[in-house]
Amino acid sequence: MSSPDLDLAQLNETQQLALGTYTSVTNQEPSAAIPLLQRSEWNVQIAIAKFFDGEAPDPVAEARASMASSTPPPQSIRREALLNGSPSFPRSSSAVRREPAPRIVPQPENQTTYRPPFLISMLFTPFNLLYRLLSGSLSLFGYLFPFLPRLLPRLSSSSTPARSRIGRRPLNPRDTAARFAREFEEEYGNHQLQFFDGGYAQAYDLAKKELKFLLVILISPEHDDTSSFVRKTLLSQEVVKYINDPQNKIILWAGSVQDSEAYQVSTALNCSKFPFAALVVHTPQDSSATMSVVARNTGLQQASAFVAKLRTAITQHSAPLERVRSTRNEQQATRNLREEQNSAYERSLAQDRERARQRREADAEKARIEQEERARVEAEEWQAQKIEQWRRWRAQSIPAEPGPSVKNVTRISLRLRSGERLIRKFAEHAEMEELYAFVECYDVLKTEEDVSLVTEPASYEHKYVFRLVSPMPRVIYDLNAGGTVGSKIGRSGNLIVEPILDEEDEAAVAASG
């Protein structure tokens, strides 16, 4: 492989094409792009992936560096030991071995088993009896010699059928814990121990989540030392006070190996003798998710020695837990602060959106009102234009006032809306609409303007906004009733032009009056 300061002219056509493609995507300088392409064997896709995702370290170089850093020269180690006044090599804290504590979920034992046909079961009956005899013998040897199950793990598995013959009905973990607590109290009387009211897996998860110590107590009612251990050690005032002390952060879970769950826990924790006690805790110095057995006790032990062993283990592992707890608290505080900030931002954003919505609605309402006002003004202007055109057009067809020679006329005195009074004669056979049209077009007729060229307005139907009323006695001459002037009014009449008001105008007039 060539050096990183390779001249562009020394690259072949394929390498120059790869360099051009890579720099067009990453915008990286050729001086920095060439070494990365060389490390990627001039593969453009690999180089681009390394550029954007980060280049993974070389495992061979890392292994060499770790070996060089973790293996100092013997002379420096010996010199450091002599300076510290110790002739031996220093012990590393990582040399302390802790046994991992697995999470045990009890396996169901009440599953439906397969029953072979009767003939086949009869044929295999001798083998079944021989198997039960051998497994019973092995269980007996395992009970007499507790070290055998650890040397021969098959013994523990072979003892499972023998244990199932005790006759205890399997329950779920919570009911099993309740049954153990009830039997424990019946056997040893009232006590102040606070057993965890769930299964081992739940206690395990709780201790891991809250960074507490899980004290596991396993007893066997068939063992001779069980009663002495419970009465003299476990229920002693010193042990009970230490376990119940909230500062020690202990979760107490106990079980009888006659139950399936407790038996599986004893197998997982490599219990070889009863009564058995183990202290399980999260060990962050091993990994971020490891639960380990940091203390164990088998057989009889004095209460003071039992407490001292627990105290020593708790003291040794409290500092790492405090560091993890502090880190978690900081992370939780940061998470809460971020959630509060996000919540405040969301509230502020919601308020801004609400104000923007209200502003948009106000603008839309204002625009709507303005548009309606413009439409109303335009409609009024259009209406006024049509009315004026209609008046000029209708004035063409209004007959002139009858002369003195005409006898059949009606003499009418009119008071217009402007207050002006006029007297005019109409033919008796003229329709009432002629009288209304005369009043409507009076302003046009008075000007004597030439309106002969005005046409009838299209798409317009004229409506009279007034009515003719006789004051004494009050009689309304409605246009819709029809009739002639002579038949309605007679030879003469005194009429008032009265505007027609709508409901809103009438209400306003009534309120002002």
Buried (B, 14 or more C-beta within 10 A) or exposed (E): EEEEEBEEEEBEEEBEEBBEBBBEEBEBEBEEBBBBBBBBEBBBEBBBEBBEEEEEEEEEEEEEEEEEEEEEEEEEEEEEBEEEEEEEEEEEEEEEEBEEBEEBEBEEEEEEEEEEEEEEEEEEEEEEEEEEEEBBEBBEBBBEEBEBBEEBEEBBEBBBEBBEEEEBEBBEBEEBBBBBBEEBEEEBEEBEBEBBEBBBBBBBBBBBEEBBBBBBBBBBEEBEBBBEBBEBBBBBEEBBEBBEEEEBBBBBBBBBBBBBBBBBBBBBBBBBEBBBBBBBBBBBBBEEEBBBBBBBBBEBBEBEEBBEBBEEBBEEBBEBBEEBBEEBEEEEEEEEEEEEEEEEEEEEEEEEEEEEEEEEEEEEEEEEEEEEEEEEEEEEEEEEEBBBBBBBBBBBEBEEEBEEEEEEBBBBEBBBEEEEEEEBBBBBEBBBBBBBBBBBBBBBBEEEEEBEEBEEBEEBEBEEEBBBBBEEEEBEBEBEEEBBBBEBBEEEBBBBBBEEEEEEEEEEEEEEE
